[in-house]
Amino acid sequence: MIKYKDKKWMYLVIPFNASTGPLSTLITLQIISLGGNAISVAYVISLSNAVLIPASMIWGFMADRLDRKKQILISFGGTALPLIFMPLANSIPLIALNYSLITFMSTASSTPFNLLVMESTEKKHWGQLFSRFSFLSSLGVLVGLIVSTFLVIILRIYEIEEILGLTVLATLIAGLKILPKPIVTFERAAILHHKESFLTRMIHLPMMFLNLPNLHNFKMFSLKRLLRKPINYIPLLYIGIVIFYISSGIFNTVYPAGLYIKGLDKAEVLSVITVGMIFQILGFRFASNLLESRDEKRLAYISLILRGSSYIILGLFAQLFLGIPILISGLIFYPLAAGIAFSIFYSSSTTLIFKIVGERRQGTGLGVYSTVVGLSMFLGSLLSGYITHYISYGIDFIIAGILLIFDSFLFRYLEEG
């Protein structure tokens, strides 16, 4: 049943995502400016990644009990306040706490936004509306990165964060009028019954706990199952995704800091990240067409080769050069890795997960998936700081790339039962 014909509320994700999209890069630059190093950056990003696990659980359950409008407004308000008071965070520990609070509160809007999309059109049109919502969300991130790239030339980073906070506050005020108040609650489990809704939900937050996994749910990773085809398909798929997120944490956590340390100014660092985001948006458009005609495992294999090779090349440049070569390599290979390769792998691997949870116990499957993703991102972020601090940025990027090359052969080996 269609409850809301007016879809103007969807445009709220543009200013909201514009305010949260560039934050990880801005926070990294802010830490470096305060005298922090790669380990400091890793601790802050790792704490944020760790917060995602309880946040996805808490706000996911709240989405079944709290009305959509109220939870989204709480998210807006809880995100705006830490950003507005960021000038008071004049030390790395305070920045870490503030950033973790922003992560926790911004997560709250993910599920209710997706449920509002589902309540705004008939099921047969979900794909079209979710595609539009996803585009507006990505557009918001891109706008935030572009604006931050120019503002960082004339303002201090905490001043930019303050402006972003005021933007979220204005979004909250607009949301009071624009957001519809739901008539009845709508169970999160319905997201699982439509491919496009599930993919979009996982793009915004790769965690969704329908129930909490226990140790029994992880018996699939026993050595006996891992060595036997075709029953090893599911555990090997999960392991492949774990390696991907560990590698991503190793690379992404310190890449902006690496660009800055290797001679780029703050605007150039943001420019590289912005170009990567542009290619990511284009990549998701491209990936959706590929998934219609190609095997997901084959697509994942190719995308991992492309992403891993790009990481290794970026690592070699970081080892050998400073300044302009770092900028040129970043503008070429970072969009390939973070844009094209990421979008193809994410779409294909999430589709494979969707097939599993669509055929088996959804709560258990997504609980295990969310747990391994969260722990993998946390572990990768933590490792990145130590690798970079005690060895180098270049070796950090190369290690991330080698992991993905190994992962690609794992996906090539996968055989579905």
NUTI-865852 format. One record per residue (C-alpha): y, x, z. Coordinates in steps of 0.5 Angstrom, whole numbers, plus 500, padded with zeros to 3 digits. Each point is the difference from the previous one (the first is absolute). Layout:
<<Y,X,Z>>;
...
//
This chain:
<<500,500,500>>;
<<507,503,498>>;
<<504,500,506>>;
<<507,503,498>>;
<<502,499,493>>;
<<507,505,501>>;
<<498,507,499>>;
<<506,503,502>>;
<<498,503,506>>;
<<496,505,496>>;
<<506,504,498>>;
<<501,502,508>>;
<<495,505,499>>;
<<504,504,495>>;
<<505,502,506>>;
<<495,501,505>>;
<<496,504,496>>;
<<506,504,497>>;
<<501,501,508>>;
<<493,503,502>>;
<<498,503,493>>;
<<504,507,501>>;
<<499,500,507>>;
<<494,505,500>>;
<<504,505,496>>;
<<506,499,504>>;
<<497,501,506>>;
<<496,507,498>>;
<<507,502,497>>;
<<503,498,507>>;
<<495,504,504>>;
<<501,506,496>>;
<<507,500,501>>;
<<499,500,507>>;
<<496,506,500>>;
<<494,497,500>>;
<<494,503,496>>;
<<494,498,496>>;
<<496,498,506>>;
<<506,496,503>>;
<<500,496,494>>;
<<492,499,500>>;
<<501,498,507>>;
<<505,495,499>>;
<<496,497,493>>;
<<493,500,504>>;
<<503,496,506>>;
<<503,495,495>>;
<<493,500,496>>;
<<497,499,507>>;
<<504,494,501>>;
<<498,496,494>>;
<<493,499,503>>;
<<502,496,506>>;
<<506,497,496>>;
<<496,497,495>>;
<<495,497,505>>;
<<505,497,504>>;
<<505,497,495>>;
<<494,498,496>>;
<<497,496,505>>;
<<507,497,502>>;
<<501,498,493>>;
<<494,495,501>>;
<<504,497,507>>;
<<508,501,498>>;
<<503,497,495>>;
<<502,504,494>>;
<<508,499,500>>;
<<500,502,507>>;
<<495,507,499>>;
<<504,502,494>>;
<<507,499,504>>;
<<497,504,506>>;
<<498,506,495>>;
<<507,500,497>>;
<<503,500,507>>;
<<495,505,503>>;
<<501,505,494>>;
<<508,499,499>>;
<<501,502,508>>;
<<497,507,500>>;
<<503,502,493>>;
<<507,498,503>>;
<<499,504,506>>;
<<497,506,496>>;
<<507,504,501>>;
<<498,500,508>>;
<<493,503,498>>;
<<503,507,500>>;
<<493,504,502>>;
<<493,500,496>>;
<<496,496,506>>;
<<505,495,499>>;
<<500,499,493>>;
<<492,500,500>>;
<<501,494,505>>;
<<505,496,496>>;
<<496,501,493>>;
<<494,498,504>>;
<<503,494,502>>;
<<503,499,493>>;
<<493,500,497>>;
<<497,495,505>>;
<<506,495,499>>;
<<500,501,493>>;
<<492,498,499>>;
<<501,494,503>>;
<<503,496,494>>;
<<495,503,495>>;
<<494,494,502>>;
<<505,494,500>>;
<<504,502,494>>;
<<493,500,496>>;
<<498,494,503>>;
<<507,496,498>>;
<<498,503,493>>;
<<494,496,501>>;
<<503,494,502>>;
<<505,500,495>>;
<<496,498,494>>;
<<493,498,498>>;
<<494,504,500>>;
<<500,501,493>>;
<<507,503,500>>;
<<499,505,506>>;
<<499,506,495>>;
<<506,498,496>>;
<<504,499,507>>;
<<497,506,503>>;
<<502,505,495>>;
<<507,497,500>>;
<<500,502,507>>;
<<497,507,500>>;
<<505,501,494>>;
<<506,498,505>>;
<<497,504,506>>;
<<500,506,495>>;
<<507,499,497>>;
<<502,500,507>>;
<<497,507,502>>;
<<503,503,494>>;
<<507,497,501>>;
<<500,503,507>>;
<<498,507,497>>;
<<505,500,495>>;
<<506,498,505>>;
<<497,505,505>>;
<<500,506,495>>;
<<508,499,499>>;
<<502,498,507>>;
<<496,506,502>>;
<<506,504,496>>;
<<505,498,504>>;
<<497,497,507>>;
<<496,503,506>>;
<<493,497,500>>;
<<501,496,506>>;
<<506,497,497>>;
<<496,498,494>>;
<<494,497,505>>;
<<506,496,504>>;
<<502,497,493>>;
<<493,498,498>>;
<<499,497,507>>;
<<506,496,499>>;
<<497,498,493>>;
<<494,497,504>>;
<<504,497,505>>;
<<504,496,494>>;
<<493,498,497>>;
<<498,497,507>>;
<<506,496,500>>;
<<499,498,493>>;
<<493,498,502>>;
<<502,495,505>>;
<<502,496,494>>;
<<496,502,494>>;
<<493,501,504>>;
<<496,493,500>>;
<<497,497,506>>;
<<492,499,499>>;
<<497,493,501>>;
<<493,503,502>>;
<<497,507,502>>;
<<496,503,494>>;
<<494,504,502>>;
<<501,507,498>>;
<<492,500,497>>;
<<503,496,494>>;
<<503,507,497>>;
<<493,502,499>>;
<<498,495,496>>;
<<505,502,494>>;
<<500,507,497>>;
<<507,500,498>>;
<<502,498,507>>;
<<495,505,504>>;
<<503,506,495>>;
<<507,498,502>>;
<<499,500,507>>;
<<496,506,500>>;
<<506,504,496>>;
<<505,498,505>>;
<<496,502,506>>;
<<493,503,499>>;
<<497,497,507>>;
<<498,493,501>>;
<<495,498,507>>;
<<497,493,499>>;
<<496,503,506>>;
<<499,506,504>>;
<<495,505,497>>;
<<495,503,505>>;
<<495,506,500>>;
<<494,496,497>>;
<<505,498,494>>;
<<500,508,498>>;
<<492,501,500>>;
<<501,500,492>>;
<<503,507,501>>;
<<493,502,503>>;
<<497,506,496>>;
<<494,496,498>>;
<<504,495,496>>;
<<505,505,497>>;
<<494,504,497>>;
<<497,494,497>>;
<<502,496,493>>;
<<502,495,499>>;
<<501,498,508>>;
<<505,506,500>>;
<<505,497,496>>;
<<504,496,505>>;
<<500,506,505>>;
<<502,505,495>>;
<<505,496,497>>;
<<503,500,507>>;
<<500,507,501>>;
<<503,501,493>>;
<<506,496,503>>;
<<500,504,506>>;
<<501,506,496>>;
<<505,497,496>>;
<<505,498,506>>;
<<498,507,504>>;
<<503,504,493>>;
<<506,495,500>>;
<<502,501,507>>;
<<499,508,499>>;
<<505,500,494>>;
<<504,494,501>>;
<<502,501,507>>;
<<503,507,499>>;
<<502,500,492>>;
<<507,498,501>>;
<<501,505,505>>;
<<497,505,496>>;
<<505,498,494>>;
<<506,501,505>>;
<<497,507,503>>;
<<499,502,493>>;
<<507,500,498>>;
<<502,493,498>>;
<<506,496,503>>;
<<499,493,503>>;
<<502,496,494>>;
<<495,504,496>>;
<<494,499,504>>;
<<502,492,500>>;
<<500,501,493>>;
<<493,502,499>>;
<<498,495,505>>;
<<504,495,496>>;
<<497,502,493>>;
<<493,499,503>>;
<<501,493,502>>;
<<502,498,493>>;
<<494,503,498>>;
<<496,496,505>>;
<<503,494,498>>;
<<498,501,493>>;
<<494,502,502>>;
<<498,494,503>>;
<<502,496,494>>;
<<495,505,496>>;
<<495,500,505>>;
<<499,492,500>>;
<<499,500,492>>;
<<495,506,501>>;
<<496,496,505>>;
<<498,494,495>>;
<<497,505,496>>;
<<497,506,503>>;
<<495,501,506>>;
<<504,501,507>>;
<<495,506,502>>;
<<502,504,493>>;
<<507,498,501>>;
<<500,503,507>>;
<<497,506,498>>;
<<505,502,494>>;
<<506,498,505>>;
<<497,505,505>>;
<<500,506,495>>;
<<507,498,498>>;
<<502,500,507>>;
<<496,506,503>>;
<<502,504,494>>;
<<508,498,501>>;
<<499,502,507>>;
<<497,507,499>>;
<<506,502,494>>;
<<505,497,505>>;
<<497,505,505>>;
<<500,506,496>>;
<<507,499,498>>;
<<502,499,508>>;
<<496,507,501>>;
<<504,504,494>>;
<<507,497,499>>;
<<506,497,503>>;
<<506,496,498>>;
<<500,497,493>>;
<<492,501,498>>;
<<499,496,506>>;
<<504,495,498>>;
<<498,500,493>>;
<<492,500,502>>;
<<502,494,505>>;
<<503,496,495>>;
<<494,501,495>>;
<<494,500,505>>;
<<502,496,506>>;
<<501,494,495>>;
<<493,501,497>>;
<<497,500,507>>;
<<504,495,504>>;
<<501,496,495>>;
<<495,499,494>>;
<<494,503,504>>;
<<501,496,506>>;
<<501,494,497>>;
<<494,500,496>>;
<<496,503,506>>;
<<502,495,505>>;
<<499,494,495>>;
<<493,502,498>>;
<<498,502,507>>;
<<503,493,504>>;
<<496,496,494>>;
<<494,504,502>>;
<<501,498,508>>;
<<502,493,498>>;
<<493,499,496>>;
<<497,502,507>>;
<<504,496,505>>;
<<499,494,495>>;
<<493,500,500>>;
<<498,502,507>>;
<<503,499,507>>;
<<508,501,498>>;
<<502,501,508>>;
<<495,506,501>>;
<<501,503,493>>;
<<508,500,501>>;
<<500,502,507>>;
<<496,506,498>>;
<<504,501,494>>;
<<507,500,504>>;
<<497,504,506>>;
<<498,506,495>>;
<<506,499,496>>;
<<504,501,506>>;
<<497,505,503>>;
<<500,504,493>>;
<<507,500,500>>;
<<501,502,507>>;
<<495,506,499>>;
<<503,502,493>>;
<<508,500,503>>;
<<498,504,506>>;
<<496,505,496>>;
<<506,501,495>>;
<<504,503,506>>;
<<496,505,502>>;
<<497,502,493>>;
<<508,501,498>>;
<<502,503,506>>;
<<495,505,501>>;
<<498,501,492>>;
<<505,498,495>>;
<<503,493,497>>;
<<497,503,493>>;
<<493,500,504>>;
<<500,494,503>>;
<<502,496,493>>;
<<494,504,497>>;
<<495,498,506>>;
<<502,493,498>>;
<<499,501,493>>;
<<493,503,501>>;
<<498,494,505>>;
<<501,495,494>>;
<<497,504,495>>;
<<494,500,504>>;
<<501,492,502>>;
<<500,499,492>>;
<<493,503,499>>;
<<498,495,506>>;
<<502,494,496>>;
<<497,502,494>>;
<<493,501,504>>;
<<501,492,503>>;
<<495,496,497>>;
<<501,492,502>>;
<<493,497,503>>;
//
